[in-house]
Each structure stands twice: as structure tokens, then as C-alpha cells.
Amino acid sequence: MTKKQFGIIFTLMALIVCVGVIAAKLNKTGLNDPTDFSQVISQGTEENKDNEKKDDKETLGTQDYFYSLRSERDQKDAATIQQLTSLKNDVNTSQEQKDLADNELREKTMVIDKESRIEVNVKNQGFEDVLCSIEGNKVRVVVKADEVTEADSASIQEIAENVSGISDVIIESKK
């Protein structure tokens, strides 16, 4: 037996002993214990869920707002990209249509990149959550805050203009 094999066997035996000790501590009365550990865990998680529901009622609406809009935007973007990619790869599509699809795909990818860069940069300004959408020649930035100060508004405006190259920026706050 080599040293490597001995080390592996010794490690496995140590793990078995540790699992046995942990199992003995969790189930002190043996296999005949009427209280199952999974039931104890589920009771504890039910109590935690009740407490979380009470604490999270205020922030749930805002989290749902940002989550649902971001999810909806991502689904639309994915569908558009998939549609353009399939059009580009279709053998029955003319070369002109393939070129148009390729250009639209490139533009869509750039817009998605700019939106995510704006979101990251604005989050770095101290906002909890940010949602950005670029639609034509407008940039819409929604921040999770009670209100946006003039200084915050100016910095968000600057970030959006620098990243997107668009000067028409709409800034909203949502709490």
C-alpha cells in the first residue's frame, strides 16, 4: 500500500467517523425517536417564513417591480436575439435579409451591453437597484430610492450620456 492510498483510506475513515458522531448527536435516542429531524427543520422554516413575510411586505412590491420588468426585458431581448439568429442562419433567407438581421443583432447586442453598463455604473453610485432601458433615442433609468437628489440626477444623467451617447435621459425613482 502506497502513502497516497493510505492517505485516501485514512481520510475516508475520518469522514465516516465524523458523520457517525454528527448522526449520534442529532438523533440522541437512536432510531426509535418519534421526532424526525426533518420535521423539526420544517417547523423552524415555517416560523422563519412567517417572520419574513411580515418583514418583507414593504419591500416586496418594489422587488417585484424591478424583478418583473427586468425579467420581461430579458425575455424580449432573448426572443429577439433568437429570432434574428435563426433568420441569419436560415438557408432560405436572402443575403440582403441576412445582412439586415446581422446588423440588427449587432445593434441589439450593443444596446443590451450599454443598458447593463449603465445599470452597473449607477448601482456603483450607491443605489440598491437600477433598471435601464434604451428605446430609440431615449434612455430611461429607474432607480430604487425614495427620491433622487439633483446631484444624483446629474451623475445618472452623465453616466447614461457617456455610456449610450444619448442625451435624452428620463430618470425615475421607485420605492
NUMI-178606 format. One line per field, with one value per atom (N, C-alpha, C, O): x, y, z; residue number from 1; atom name. Coordinates in Angstrom, 3 decimals, padded with zeros to 6 digits, always signed. Atoms other than C-alpha are relative to their C-alpha. Layout:
% residues N
X = X/...;
Y = Y/...;
Z = Z/...;
nr = NUM/...;
atom = CA/...;
***
This chain:
% residues 175
X = +000.857/+000.000/+000.910/+001.845/-000.819/+001.428/-000.487/-001.547/+000.366/+001.372/-001.271/-002.113/+001.178/-001.206/-001.271/-002.281/+001.151/-003.578/-000.327/-001.497/+000.209/-003.089/-000.666/-001.567/+000.595/-003.915/-001.468/-002.290/+001.395/-007.105/-000.864/-001.946/+000.767/-008.265/-000.172/-001.258/+000.074/-007.440/-000.997/-001.764/+000.936/-009.377/-001.431/-002.309/+001.360/-012.415/-000.470/-001.629/+000.385/-012.394/-000.306/-001.245/+000.245/-012.164/-001.355/-002.088/+001.303/-015.165/-001.140/-002.164/+001.029/-017.162/-000.201/-001.335/+000.092/-016.363/-000.702/-001.538/+000.637/-017.372/-001.495/-002.287/+001.428/-020.683/-000.705/-001.833/+000.593/-021.331/-000.191/-001.224/+000.096/-020.644/-001.122/-001.913/+001.052/-022.889/-001.373/-002.308/+001.283/-025.669/-000.406/-001.581/+000.306/-025.421/-000.464/-001.368/+000.409/-025.689/-001.379/-002.160/+001.303/-028.676/-001.126/-002.261/+001.014/-030.503/+000.408/+000.759/-000.525/-029.617/-000.707/-000.083/+000.731/-032.331/+000.023/-000.628/-000.094/-031.496/-001.053/-001.654/+000.919/-033.681/-001.468/-002.333/+001.379/-036.830/-000.521/-001.595/+000.403/-037.018/-001.253/-001.256/+001.227/-040.577/+000.081/-000.699/-000.101/-039.467/+001.061/+002.246/-000.893/-037.942/+000.704/+000.081/-000.777/-035.204/-000.550/-000.523/+000.543/-036.789/-001.250/-001.514/+001.170/-039.988/+000.411/-000.224/-000.498/-038.030/+000.491/+000.239/-000.484/-036.364/-001.166/-001.166/+001.130/-039.657/-000.796/-001.310/+000.688/-041.255/+000.771/+000.176/-000.825/-038.351/-000.078/-000.107/+000.066/-038.529/-001.370/-001.474/+001.332/-042.289/-000.062/-000.646/-000.039/-041.707/+000.809/+000.423/-000.826/-038.947/-000.747/-000.644/+000.758/-041.200/-001.054/-001.256/+000.999/-043.936/+000.646/+000.107/-000.697/-041.437/+000.469/+000.388/-000.470/-040.003/-001.152/-000.986/+001.153/-043.469/-000.378/-000.706/+000.327/-044.130/+001.026/+000.663/-001.061/-040.757/+000.078/+000.435/-000.222/-040.785/-001.210/-001.124/+001.178/-044.286/+000.262/-000.271/-000.266/-042.941/+000.862/+000.577/-000.924/-040.117/-000.411/+000.182/+000.385/-041.891/-000.498/-000.157/+000.542/-043.730/+001.089/+001.024/-001.079/-040.571/+000.877/+001.275/-000.808/-038.583/-000.718/-000.097/+000.779/-041.390/+000.020/+000.098/-000.002/-041.437/+001.291/+001.250/-001.275/-037.726/+000.209/+000.683/-000.182/-037.686/-000.857/-000.374/+000.890/-040.699/+000.392/+000.368/-000.415/-039.531/+001.304/+001.444/-001.267/-036.013/-000.223/+000.363/+000.302/-037.375/-000.694/-000.354/+000.722/-039.754/+000.948/+000.892/-000.967/-036.978/+000.943/+001.212/-000.923/-034.604/-000.663/-000.037/+000.717/-037.256/-000.195/-000.024/+000.166/-037.975/+001.326/+001.382/-001.315/-034.266/+000.417/+000.922/-000.370/-033.692/-000.815/-000.278/+000.847/-036.642/+000.450/+000.503/-000.460/-035.410/+001.313/+001.479/-001.296/-031.871/-000.175/+000.456/+000.239/-033.128/-000.619/-000.228/+000.663/-035.369/+000.996/+001.016/-000.983/-032.575/+001.063/+001.490/-000.997/-030.092/-000.552/+000.136/+000.584/-032.461/-000.211/-000.039/+000.168/-033.208/+001.347/+001.438/-001.348/-029.487/+000.543/+001.259/-000.520/-028.757/-000.896/-000.534/+000.936/-031.733/+000.534/+000.924/-000.505/-030.680/-000.961/-000.527/+000.994/-033.900/-000.076/-000.831/+000.011/-033.223/+000.984/+002.083/-000.885/-031.773/+001.187/+001.142/-001.212/-028.321/-000.294/+000.280/+000.356/-029.848/-000.694/-000.394/+000.692/-032.158/+000.963/+000.853/-001.000/-029.258/+000.864/+001.175/-000.806/-027.204/-000.778/-000.236/+000.842/-030.110/-000.141/-000.041/+000.130/-030.614/+001.302/+001.290/-001.304/-026.887/+000.221/+000.715/-000.138/-026.881/-000.909/-000.487/+000.930/-029.971/+000.488/+000.378/-000.528/-028.414/+001.170/+001.278/-001.144/-025.234/-000.490/+000.014/+000.540/-027.241/-000.670/-000.486/+000.699/-029.388/+001.009/+000.826/-001.038/-026.295/+000.681/+000.977/-000.625/-024.742/-000.935/-000.481/+000.973/-027.954/-000.049/-000.063/+000.035/-028.064/+001.252/+001.174/-001.253/-024.407/-000.028/+000.397/+000.066/-024.995/-000.951/-000.653/+000.959/-028.053/+000.635/+000.505/-000.601/-026.135/+001.144/+001.329/-001.079/-023.143/-000.553/+000.003/+000.627/-025.410/-000.506/-000.309/+000.526/-027.097/+001.123/+000.992/-001.124/-023.759/+000.593/+000.861/-000.601/-022.362/-000.905/-000.417/+000.922/-025.490/-000.075/-000.150/-000.019/-025.528/+001.246/+001.205/-001.243/-021.943/-000.091/+000.764/+000.229/-023.277/-000.718/-000.916/+000.594/-024.983/-001.471/-002.091/+001.409/-028.443/-000.138/+000.699/+000.209/-029.874/-000.298/+000.245/+000.337/-031.362/-000.231/-000.679/+000.124/-031.413/-000.490/-000.106/+000.484/-033.239/+000.129/-000.389/-000.228/-032.202/-000.565/-000.433/+000.449/-033.847/+000.280/+000.017/-000.287/-032.740/-000.994/-001.016/+001.040/-035.591/+000.148/-000.231/-000.203/-034.691/+001.020/+002.182/-000.888/-033.215/-000.290/-000.048/+000.272/-034.290/+000.596/+000.591/-000.493/-032.692/-000.876/-001.046/+000.846/-034.965/+000.712/+001.037/-000.682/-033.335/-000.934/-001.352/+000.840/-035.431/+000.889/+001.498/-000.827/-033.649/-000.890/-001.967/+000.726/-034.801/+000.458/+001.522/-000.321/-034.862/-001.275/-002.218/+001.136/-037.292/-000.103/-001.177/-000.050/-036.224/+001.416/+002.368/-001.302/-033.379/+000.381/-000.334/-000.459/-031.406/+000.511/+000.704/-000.508/-030.175/+001.388/+001.711/-001.355/-026.618/-000.046/+000.679/+000.159/-027.701/-000.513/-000.041/+000.577/-029.760/+001.058/+001.105/-001.058/-026.806/+001.001/+001.444/-000.972/-024.472/-000.606/+000.085/+000.663/-027.031/-000.081/+000.165/+000.074/-027.531/+001.354/+001.425/-001.350/-023.771/+000.392/+000.949/-000.320/-023.355/-000.738/-000.137/+000.808/-026.202/+000.470/+000.526/-000.480/-024.912/+001.350/+001.566/-001.330/-021.325/-000.045/+000.666/+000.052/-022.241/-000.778/-000.339/+000.881/-025.064/+000.207/-000.095/-000.131/-024.215/-001.317/-001.418/+001.328/-027.870/-000.203/+000.050/+000.149/-028.683/-001.402/-001.597/+001.367/-032.416/-000.138/-000.394/+000.012/-032.394/-001.158/-001.299/+001.126/-035.501/+000.391/+000.724/-000.389/-034.763/-001.227/-001.880/+001.131/-037.418/+000.474/+001.450/-000.304/-037.341/-001.213/-002.358/+001.043/-039.328/+000.399/+001.487/-000.270/-039.536/-001.008/-000.945;
Y = -001.169/+000.000/+001.241/+001.343/-001.204/+003.387/+001.036/+000.893/-001.075/+006.529/+000.705/+001.101/-000.664/+008.050/-000.794/-000.219/+000.847/+005.092/+000.024/+000.069/-000.054/+005.140/+001.323/+001.336/-001.299/+008.872/+000.060/+000.619/+000.010/+008.354/-000.829/-000.395/+000.873/+005.460/+000.651/+000.612/-000.662/+007.371/+001.159/+001.335/-001.121/+010.438/-000.491/+000.082/+000.556/+008.334/-000.529/-000.341/+000.515/+006.639/+001.152/+001.067/-001.158/+010.021/+000.609/+001.006/-000.523/+011.233/-000.874/-000.359/+000.921/+008.138/+000.194/+000.221/-000.223/+008.688/+001.327/+001.398/-001.309/+012.385/-000.069/+000.492/+000.132/+011.508/-000.788/-000.462/+000.777/+008.913/+000.822/+000.708/-000.854/+011.412/+001.014/+001.239/-000.986/+014.017/-000.656/-000.097/+000.704/+011.477/-000.340/-000.229/+000.340/+010.384/+001.231/+001.133/-001.217/+013.982/+000.462/+000.951/-000.426/+014.718/-000.922/-000.484/+000.986/+011.571/-000.725/-001.904/+000.523/+011.025/-001.257/-002.110/+001.161/+008.473/-001.181/-002.190/+001.120/+006.260/+000.078/+001.128/+000.047/+005.187/+000.042/+000.278/+000.030/+004.979/+001.368/+001.457/-001.335/+008.733/+000.422/+000.399/-000.365/+009.912/+001.326/+001.551/-001.279/+013.397/-000.118/-000.279/+000.090/+013.271/+001.339/+002.393/-001.221/+015.793/+000.863/+002.090/-000.779/+016.811/+000.763/+001.852/-000.702/+017.711/+001.206/+002.258/-001.111/+019.875/+001.124/+002.302/-001.002/+021.628/+000.697/+001.921/-000.611/+022.166/+000.926/+001.945/-000.888/+023.653/+001.299/+002.375/-001.195/+026.052/+000.878/+002.104/-000.803/+027.120/+000.636/+001.727/-000.607/+027.708/+001.253/+002.261/-001.171/+030.067/+001.113/+002.280/-001.002/+031.833/+000.633/+001.840/-000.532/+032.200/+000.992/+002.031/-000.923/+033.798/+001.335/+002.399/-001.224/+036.294/+000.776/+002.004/-000.664/+037.010/+000.677/+001.773/-000.589/+037.637/+001.324/+002.284/-001.238/+040.253/+001.083/+002.237/-000.977/+041.945/+000.472/+001.621/-000.307/+041.856/+000.585/+000.850/-000.523/+043.175/+001.361/+001.672/-001.337/+046.690/-000.038/+000.679/+000.000/+045.840/-000.950/-000.912/+001.000/+043.054/+000.641/+000.176/-000.647/+045.398/+000.569/+000.424/-000.592/+047.198/-001.085/-000.984/+001.090/+043.985/-000.674/-001.007/+000.596/+042.510/+000.898/+000.404/-000.951/+045.670/-000.130/-000.314/+000.081/+045.553/-001.389/-001.523/+001.372/+041.763/-000.258/-000.817/+000.294/+041.615/+000.789/+000.244/-000.772/+044.447/-000.530/-000.622/+000.535/+043.037/-001.346/-001.622/+001.307/+039.559/+000.149/-000.540/-000.246/+040.848/+000.519/+000.075/-000.545/+042.845/-001.085/-001.173/+001.059/+039.870/-001.026/-001.528/+000.944/+037.589/+000.563/-000.154/-000.632/+040.073/+000.028/-000.263/-000.053/+040.508/-001.380/-001.512/+001.360/+036.752/-000.455/-001.089/+000.382/+036.236/+000.723/+000.120/-000.767/+038.998/-000.556/-000.736/+000.545/+037.624/-001.362/-001.648/+001.328/+034.102/+000.116/-000.601/-000.201/+035.320/+000.500/+000.002/-000.532/+037.327/-001.033/-001.120/+001.030/+034.486/-001.080/-001.525/+001.028/+031.957/+000.546/-000.187/-000.618/+034.384/+000.077/-000.170/-000.116/+034.917/-001.352/-001.430/+001.338/+031.169/-000.802/-001.913/+000.719/+030.176/-000.011/+001.029/+000.119/+028.875/+000.603/+000.985/-000.533/+030.106/+001.528/+002.117/-001.457/+033.734/+000.598/+000.083/-000.662/+036.088/+000.639/+000.885/-000.589/+037.575/+001.393/+001.778/-001.335/+041.052/-000.074/+000.710/+000.173/+039.864/-000.488/-000.081/+000.477/+038.035/+001.159/+001.249/-001.158/+041.238/+000.925/+001.428/-000.828/+043.216/-000.627/+000.062/+000.705/+040.563/+000.071/+000.236/-000.077/+040.586/+001.389/+001.509/-001.365/+044.389/+000.247/+000.858/-000.159/+044.321/-000.760/-000.279/+000.806/+041.561/+000.711/+000.726/-000.743/+043.599/+001.208/+001.471/-001.166/+046.705/-000.410/+000.241/+000.474/+044.740/-000.400/-000.093/+000.406/+043.260/+001.218/+001.231/-001.220/+046.715/+000.720/+001.242/-000.644/+048.112/-000.735/-000.104/+000.799/+045.252/+000.274/+000.408/-000.281/+045.890/+001.389/+001.555/-001.362/+049.625/+000.083/+000.755/-000.001/+049.028/-000.594/-000.041/+000.633/+046.683/+000.839/+000.888/-000.867/+049.048/+001.201/+001.601/-001.122/+051.944/-000.464/+000.222/+000.527/+049.786/-000.202/+000.183/+000.254/+048.735/+001.312/+001.458/-001.278/+052.273/+000.781/+001.408/-000.709/+053.731/-000.714/-000.057/+000.740/+050.943/+000.356/+000.429/-000.385/+051.901/+001.379/+001.740/-001.309/+055.354/-000.146/+000.844/+000.245/+053.731/-000.357/-000.447/+000.380/+052.790/-001.510/-002.280/+001.416/+049.459/-000.787/-001.874/+000.686/+048.523/+001.034/+002.147/-000.900/+050.091/-000.804/-001.958/+000.617/+049.297/+001.023/+002.133/-000.919/+050.881/-000.612/-001.813/+000.454/+050.653/+001.095/+002.274/-000.919/+052.243/-000.306/-001.404/+000.165/+052.759/+001.125/+002.266/-001.011/+054.568/+001.024/+000.691/-001.087/+057.931/+000.460/+001.619/-000.323/+057.823/-001.071/-002.261/+000.912/+056.306/+000.211/+001.340/-000.070/+055.511/-000.750/-001.930/+000.590/+054.866/+000.083/+001.170/+000.061/+053.731/-000.484/-001.550/+000.354/+053.692/-000.299/+000.277/+000.335/+052.159/+000.966/+000.802/-001.020/+055.168/+000.760/+000.792/-000.837/+057.379/+001.189/+001.499/-001.118/+060.345/+000.126/-000.348/-000.186/+061.307/+001.469/+002.358/-001.379/+064.393/+000.549/-000.198/-000.626/+066.874/-000.519/-000.730/+000.504/+065.648/-001.416/-001.746/+001.363/+062.023/+000.016/-000.735/-000.114/+063.015/+000.420/-000.111/-000.457/+064.836/-001.111/-001.277/+001.074/+061.885/-001.128/-001.717/+001.028/+059.412/+000.463/-000.312/-000.591/+061.728/-000.126/-000.529/+000.052/+061.894/-001.432/-001.679/+001.400/+058.121/-000.476/-001.078/+000.456/+057.458/+000.617/-000.067/-000.662/+060.026/-000.553/-000.791/+000.497/+058.772/-001.412/-001.717/+001.390/+055.115/-000.142/-000.833/+000.212/+055.421/+000.997/+000.696/-001.039/+058.634/+000.697/+001.442/-000.593/+059.696/+001.025/+000.741/-001.055/+062.980/+000.064/+000.722/-000.004/+062.388/-001.117/-002.270/+000.982/+060.643/+000.304/+001.421/-000.125/+060.054/-000.754/-001.938/+000.611/+059.378/-000.045/+000.971/+000.199/+057.933/-000.685/-001.434/+000.719/+056.793/-000.850/-000.443/+000.936/+053.851/-000.579/-001.136/+000.563/+052.842/-001.042/-001.631;
Z = +000.000/+000.000/+000.000/+000.795/+000.091/-001.008/+001.009/+001.618/-000.924/+001.078/-000.484/+000.321/+000.558/-001.281/+000.309/+000.714/-000.288/-000.874/+001.491/+001.873/-001.438/+002.889/+000.390/+001.228/-000.294/+002.972/-000.398/+000.328/+000.467/+000.964/+000.938/+001.334/-000.901/+003.160/+001.367/+001.945/-001.295/+006.337/-000.035/+000.912/+000.138/+005.097/-000.051/+000.595/+000.088/+004.195/+001.349/+001.718/-001.320/+007.590/+000.951/+001.742/-000.855/+009.327/-000.332/+000.574/+000.399/+007.323/+000.516/+000.964/-000.499/+008.277/+001.497/+001.975/-001.446/+011.960/+000.286/+001.187/-000.206/+011.691/-000.267/+000.490/+000.321/+010.044/+001.096/+001.466/-001.091/+012.751/+001.260/+001.920/-001.190/+015.545/-000.184/+000.732/+000.263/+013.931/+000.056/+000.631/-000.013/+013.407/+001.428/+001.778/-001.393/+017.060/+000.776/+001.607/-000.689/+018.263/-000.436/+000.381/+000.498/+016.045/+000.455/+000.646/-000.335/+017.000/+001.281/+001.248/-001.271/+020.668/+000.473/+001.104/-000.512/+021.367/-000.959/-000.689/+000.919/+018.394/-001.087/-001.312/+001.126/+015.520/+000.424/-000.419/-000.465/+017.671/+000.434/+001.028/-000.408/+018.228/-000.771/-002.001/+000.693/+017.486/-000.755/-001.680/+000.703/+016.404/-001.074/-000.783/+001.133/+012.986/-000.186/-000.060/+000.161/+012.348/-001.136/-001.046/+001.118/+009.036/+000.426/-000.085/-000.497/+010.898/+000.845/+000.780/-000.803/+013.327/-000.919/-000.663/+000.947/+010.409/-000.678/-000.811/+000.708/+008.592/+000.920/+000.459/-000.928/+011.720/+000.158/+000.210/-000.134/+012.089/-001.240/-001.130/+001.216/+008.458/-000.163/-000.724/+000.065/+008.707/+000.871/+000.473/-000.870/+011.642/-000.646/-000.578/+000.671/+009.696/-001.167/-001.385/+001.131/+006.649/+000.473/-000.156/-000.528/+008.770/+000.378/+000.075/-000.379/+010.190/-001.225/-001.256/+001.211/+006.737/-000.728/-001.264/+000.672/+005.310/+000.639/-000.059/-000.694/+007.966/-000.307/-000.534/+000.217/+007.435/-001.443/-001.700/+001.401/+003.652/-000.722/-001.921/+000.676/+002.931/-000.615/-001.680/+000.502/+002.474/-001.252/-002.211/+001.122/+000.084/-001.115/-002.193/+000.987/-001.796/-001.276/-002.364/+001.182/-004.156/-000.884/-002.105/+000.770/-005.232/-000.609/-001.769/+000.526/-005.591/-001.156/-002.166/+001.080/-007.686/-001.226/-002.351/+001.109/-009.820/-000.800/-002.016/+000.690/-010.638/-000.589/-001.718/+000.476/-010.946/-001.239/-002.223/+001.120/-013.257/-001.248/-002.352/+001.173/-015.518/-000.590/-001.809/+000.485/-015.735/-000.681/-001.728/+000.581/-016.410/-001.348/-002.310/+001.244/-019.062/-001.090/-002.236/+000.958/-020.739/-000.495/-001.693/+000.386/-020.705/-000.915/-001.848/+000.854/-022.204/-001.406/-002.392/+001.310/-025.013/-000.754/-001.949/+000.636/-025.686/-000.507/-001.622/+000.397/-025.772/-001.208/-002.116/+001.137/-028.130/-001.266/-002.337/+001.162/-030.444/-000.523/-001.729/+000.413/-030.477/-000.653/-001.670/+000.572/-031.131/-001.394/-002.315/+001.283/-033.953/-001.052/-002.178/+000.944/-035.582/-000.356/-001.507/+000.251/-035.204/-000.923/-001.842/+000.874/-036.760/-001.407/-002.381/+001.319/-039.611/-000.714/-001.916/+000.570/-040.153/-000.451/-001.450/+000.302/-040.184/-000.939/-001.325/+000.871/-042.363/-001.436/-001.967/+001.368/-045.783/-001.019/-002.106/+000.919/-047.412/+000.024/-000.749/-000.124/-046.396/-000.998/-001.199/+000.966/-048.974/+000.725/+001.930/-000.591/-048.422/+000.563/+001.582/-000.474/-048.029/+001.362/+002.262/-001.279/-045.246/+001.081/+002.238/-000.958/-043.574/+000.490/+001.677/-000.391/-043.612/+000.923/+001.907/-000.871/-042.138/+001.389/+002.404/-001.280/-039.437/+000.782/+002.002/-000.662/-038.692/+000.587/+001.708/-000.504/-038.335/+001.200/+002.182/-001.127/-036.081/+001.218/+002.346/-001.105/-033.990/+000.665/+001.891/-000.542/-033.585/+000.803/+001.895/-000.703/-032.611/+001.308/+002.336/-001.206/-030.140/+001.074/+002.252/-000.948/-028.524/+000.615/+001.810/-000.516/-028.205/+000.971/+001.989/-000.892/-026.646/+001.333/+002.389/-001.234/-024.121/+000.829/+002.050/-000.692/-023.261/+000.641/+001.784/-000.531/-022.815/+001.188/+002.176/-001.115/-020.602/+001.250/+002.343/-001.188/-018.325/+000.555/+001.771/-000.483/-018.143/+000.756/+001.778/-000.702/-017.181/+001.365/+002.368/-001.268/-014.511/+001.014/+002.176/-000.912/-013.020/+000.505/+001.698/-000.405/-013.014/+000.953/+001.893/-000.891/-011.403/+001.356/+002.394/-001.268/-008.781/+000.798/+002.027/-000.671/-008.007/+000.644/+001.453/-000.619/-007.090/+001.339/+002.043/-001.311/-004.078/-000.025/+001.035/+000.076/-005.344/+000.150/-000.322/-000.280/-004.242/-001.273/-001.469/+001.242/-007.618/-001.085/-000.808/+001.137/-011.068/-001.190/-001.383/+001.225/-014.271/-001.115/-001.000/+001.109/-017.564/-001.269/-001.505/+001.310/-020.959/-001.014/-000.780/+001.098/-024.196/-001.102/-001.659/+001.011/-026.611/-001.015/-000.751/+001.033/-029.811/+000.442/+000.673/-000.414/-028.835/+001.418/+001.753/-001.400/-025.181/+000.897/+000.583/-001.035/-022.130/+001.222/+001.684/-001.191/-019.197/+001.122/+000.987/-001.148/-015.830/+001.198/+001.598/-001.198/-012.866/+001.139/+001.056/-001.147/-009.514/+001.196/+001.348/-001.223/-006.260/+001.084/+001.682/-000.997/-003.937/+000.335/-000.456/-000.377/-002.037/-000.937/-001.453/+000.929/-004.117/-000.519/+000.103/+000.614/-006.405/+000.142/-000.321/-000.176/-005.443/-001.332/-002.291/+001.223/-008.041/-000.338/-001.507/+000.224/-007.585/-000.566/-001.504/+000.512/-008.070/-001.430/-002.283/+001.332/-011.080/-001.017/-002.126/+000.903/-012.622/-000.281/-001.417/+000.215/-012.083/-000.826/-001.657/+000.811/-013.509/-001.451/-002.375/+001.345/-016.494/-000.699/-001.860/+000.570/-017.058/-000.360/-001.429/+000.264/-016.782/-001.248/-002.138/+001.130/-019.222/-001.309/-002.331/+001.211/-021.722/-000.445/-001.633/+000.345/-021.557/-000.568/-001.525/+000.443/-021.993/-001.303/-002.222/+001.154/-024.528/-001.131/-002.286/+001.012/-026.350/-000.289/-001.264/+000.169/-025.981/+001.108/+002.278/-001.003/-024.246/+000.602/+001.624/-000.525/-023.720/+001.036/+000.688/-001.087/-020.321/+000.942/+001.440/-000.933/-018.212/+001.265/+001.213/-001.271/-014.545/+000.907/+001.147/-000.907/-012.233/+001.258/+001.246/-001.234/-008.651/+000.374/+000.182/-000.410/-007.345/+001.341/+001.488/-001.326/-003.708/+000.342/+001.421;
nr = 1/1/1/1/2/2/2/2/3/3/3/3/4/4/4/4/5/5/5/5/6/6/6/6/7/7/7/7/8/8/8/8/9/9/9/9/10/10/10/10/11/11/11/11/12/12/12/12/13/13/13/13/14/14/14/14/15/15/15/15/16/16/16/16/17/17/17/17/18/18/18/18/19/19/19/19/20/20/20/20/21/21/21/21/22/22/22/22/23/23/23/23/24/24/24/24/25/25/25/25/26/26/26/26/27/27/27/27/28/28/28/28/29/29/29/29/30/30/30/30/31/31/31/31/32/32/32/32/33/33/33/33/34/34/34/34/35/35/35/35/36/36/36/36/37/37/37/37/38/38/38/38/39/39/39/39/40/40/40/40/41/41/41/41/42/42/42/42/43/43/43/43/44/44/44/44/45/45/45/45/46/46/46/46/47/47/47/47/48/48/48/48/49/49/49/49/50/50/50/50/51/51/51/51/52/52/52/52/53/53/53/53/54/54/54/54/55/55/55/55/56/56/56/56/57/57/57/57/58/58/58/58/59/59/59/59/60/60/60/60/61/61/61/61/62/62/62/62/63/63/63/63/64/64/64/64/65/65/65/65/66/66/66/66/67/67/67/67/68/68/68/68/69/69/69/69/70/70/70/70/71/71/71/71/72/72/72/72/73/73/73/73/74/74/74/74/75/75/75/75/76/76/76/76/77/77/77/77/78/78/78/78/79/79/79/79/80/80/80/80/81/81/81/81/82/82/82/82/83/83/83/83/84/84/84/84/85/85/85/85/86/86/86/86/87/87/87/87/88/88/88/88/89/89/89/89/90/90/90/90/91/91/91/91/92/92/92/92/93/93/93/93/94/94/94/94/95/95/95/95/96/96/96/96/97/97/97/97/98/98/98/98/99/99/99/99/100/100/100/100/101/101/101/101/102/102/102/102/103/103/103/103/104/104/104/104/105/105/105/105/106/106/106/106/107/107/107/107/108/108/108/108/109/109/109/109/110/110/110/110/111/111/111/111/112/112/112/112/113/113/113/113/114/114/114/114/115/115/115/115/116/116/116/116/117/117/117/117/118/118/118/118/119/119/119/119/120/120/120/120/121/121/121/121/122/122/122/122/123/123/123/123/124/124/124/124/125/125/125/125/126/126/126/126/127/127/127/127/128/128/128/128/129/129/129/129/130/130/130/130/131/131/131/131/132/132/132/132/133/133/133/133/134/134/134/134/135/135/135/135/136/136/136/136/137/137/137/137/138/138/138/138/139/139/139/139/140/140/140/140/141/141/141/141/142/142/142/142/143/143/143/143/144/144/144/144/145/145/145/145/146/146/146/146/147/147/147/147/148/148/148/148/149/149/149/149/150/150/150/150/151/151/151/151/152/152/152/152/153/153/153/153/154/154/154/154/155/155/155/155/156/156/156/156/157/157/157/157/158/158/158/158/159/159/159/159/160/160/160/160/161/161/161/161/162/162/162/162/163/163/163/163/164/164/164/164/165/165/165/165/166/166/166/166/167/167/167/167/168/168/168/168/169/169/169/169/170/170/170/170/171/171/171/171/172/172/172/172/173/173/173/173/174/174/174/174/175/175/175/175;
atom = N/CA/C/O/N/CA/C/O/N/CA/C/O/N/CA/C/O/N/CA/C/O/N/CA/C/O/N/CA/C/O/N/CA/C/O/N/CA/C/O/N/CA/C/O/N/CA/C/O/N/CA/C/O/N/CA/C/O/N/CA/C/O/N/CA/C/O/N/CA/C/O/N/CA/C/O/N/CA/C/O/N/CA/C/O/N/CA/C/O/N/CA/C/O/N/CA/C/O/N/CA/C/O/N/CA/C/O/N/CA/C/O/N/CA/C/O/N/CA/C/O/N/CA/C/O/N/CA/C/O/N/CA/C/O/N/CA/C/O/N/CA/C/O/N/CA/C/O/N/CA/C/O/N/CA/C/O/N/CA/C/O/N/CA/C/O/N/CA/C/O/N/CA/C/O/N/CA/C/O/N/CA/C/O/N/CA/C/O/N/CA/C/O/N/CA/C/O/N/CA/C/O/N/CA/C/O/N/CA/C/O/N/CA/C/O/N/CA/C/O/N/CA/C/O/N/CA/C/O/N/CA/C/O/N/CA/C/O/N/CA/C/O/N/CA/C/O/N/CA/C/O/N/CA/C/O/N/CA/C/O/N/CA/C/O/N/CA/C/O/N/CA/C/O/N/CA/C/O/N/CA/C/O/N/CA/C/O/N/CA/C/O/N/CA/C/O/N/CA/C/O/N/CA/C/O/N/CA/C/O/N/CA/C/O/N/CA/C/O/N/CA/C/O/N/CA/C/O/N/CA/C/O/N/CA/C/O/N/CA/C/O/N/CA/C/O/N/CA/C/O/N/CA/C/O/N/CA/C/O/N/CA/C/O/N/CA/C/O/N/CA/C/O/N/CA/C/O/N/CA/C/O/N/CA/C/O/N/CA/C/O/N/CA/C/O/N/CA/C/O/N/CA/C/O/N/CA/C/O/N/CA/C/O/N/CA/C/O/N/CA/C/O/N/CA/C/O/N/CA/C/O/N/CA/C/O/N/CA/C/O/N/CA/C/O/N/CA/C/O/N/CA/C/O/N/CA/C/O/N/CA/C/O/N/CA/C/O/N/CA/C/O/N/CA/C/O/N/CA/C/O/N/CA/C/O/N/CA/C/O/N/CA/C/O/N/CA/C/O/N/CA/C/O/N/CA/C/O/N/CA/C/O/N/CA/C/O/N/CA/C/O/N/CA/C/O/N/CA/C/O/N/CA/C/O/N/CA/C/O/N/CA/C/O/N/CA/C/O/N/CA/C/O/N/CA/C/O/N/CA/C/O/N/CA/C/O/N/CA/C/O/N/CA/C/O/N/CA/C/O/N/CA/C/O/N/CA/C/O/N/CA/C/O/N/CA/C/O/N/CA/C/O/N/CA/C/O/N/CA/C/O/N/CA/C/O/N/CA/C/O/N/CA/C/O/N/CA/C/O/N/CA/C/O/N/CA/C/O/N/CA/C/O/N/CA/C/O/N/CA/C/O/N/CA/C/O/N/CA/C/O/N/CA/C/O/N/CA/C/O/N/CA/C/O/N/CA/C/O/N/CA/C/O/N/CA/C/O/N/CA/C/O/N/CA/C/O/N/CA/C/O/N/CA/C/O/N/CA/C/O/N/CA/C/O/N/CA/C/O/N/CA/C/O/N/CA/C/O/N/CA/C/O/N/CA/C/O/N/CA/C/O/N/CA/C/O/N/CA/C/O/N/CA/C/O/N/CA/C/O/N/CA/C/O/N/CA/C/O/N/CA/C/O/N/CA/C/O/N/CA/C/O/N/CA/C/O;
***
